[in-house]
């Protein structure tokens, strides 16, 4: 087959501003000295959330792969992989800057990170870039992996290998649709059988395992419901692995990896059930859990004290006659994602306010009818507010750097620069 023109990651331009200059400018400043809107992360809460996930996964007897797409930073990746409760070495990324940023963060060189998965079905225009990344980390003892969910992707990999002698041999997860209706193929579909036959027979790749993520788990109202999603994901990847074993003339050198999860499901991992026979070893994945947000609070698996990030914003006008106010953070600060609680973010103090409506650069603060405070506390022009967003992944992506605090001290202790862009 004919491959599309190969594209490259503009690394000098997408890996962020110089962090040393940002630290020099902002470390030691009080939060009320910062220009708003700003994204604030509490490192102590992030570290605690990561340690708890280590403990939970160890208790469940599963391996773990940390998703970095929420924060996109070396600092949180390190906390995800190493905590007082244990160590992991595998991550999954959603973008090329995340992949290159992680590969060149120092974590691979230190041996903290040795397994990187690109979490989208492999894009055929990026094969040259991905091959270069794979070779670079392989020279340091790490492995790069891809996702496949279409037979044309296998043909594309073979076409790339034919035109690039000596190219890497790919390690691939097969993406399974466990009911989420996003990427992947249903485990017992004809499309899955066709993909597996091609992948198992191909000389340019090895099938490493089966990967499933059911985004519908984010609608779970309780951990028990979230656990049922994880049970369904495991059944789906287990079925796909069973089919692969039936199609292959010999078993794989190592058992297939059955990769499942999301943050709601990972919080409920101890409430899920497993098939009597597993056709591989189980690996859990999740990404939002270090930071958390209002969507995760709605699952009832976490509390407000577990949320590690907020948007710092200021009141720029008040409208007493309609009991509303305006802040300087809008859709391009919070994103347009909402959740079961409604609105785009909840004000921490004074209680009783939420970002109920947004325009591009400003938000309308309205009374939160679910809050215990009625009527809500008064707001004044220039007042600084902390707002917990609905969806931390999309909110964090709106900011070029994050201000880091540590505990209740409202002084900037560090600045983290995310691997933004594409």
Secondary structure, 3 states (H helix, E strand, C coil): CCCCCCCCCCHHHHCCCCHHHHHHHHCCCEHHHCCCCEEEEEHHHHHHHHHHHHHHHHHHCCEEEEECCCCCCHHHHHHHHEECCEECCEEEECCHHHHHHHHCCCHHHHCCCCEEEEEEECCHHHHHHHHHHHHHHHCCCCEEEEEECCHHHHHHHHHHHHHCCCCCCEEEEEEECCCCCCCCECCCCHHHHHHHHHHHHCCCEEEEEEECCCHHHHHCCCHHHHHHHHHHHHHHHHHHHHHHHHHCCCCCCCCCEEEECCHHHHHCHHHCCCCCCCCCEEEEEECHHHCCCHHHHCCCCCCHHHCCEEEEEEEEEEEHHHCEEEECCCHHHHCCCCCCCCCCEEECCCCCEEEEEECCCCEEEEECCCCCCCCCCCCCCCCEEEEEECCHHHHHCCCCCEEEEECCEEEEEEEECCCCCC
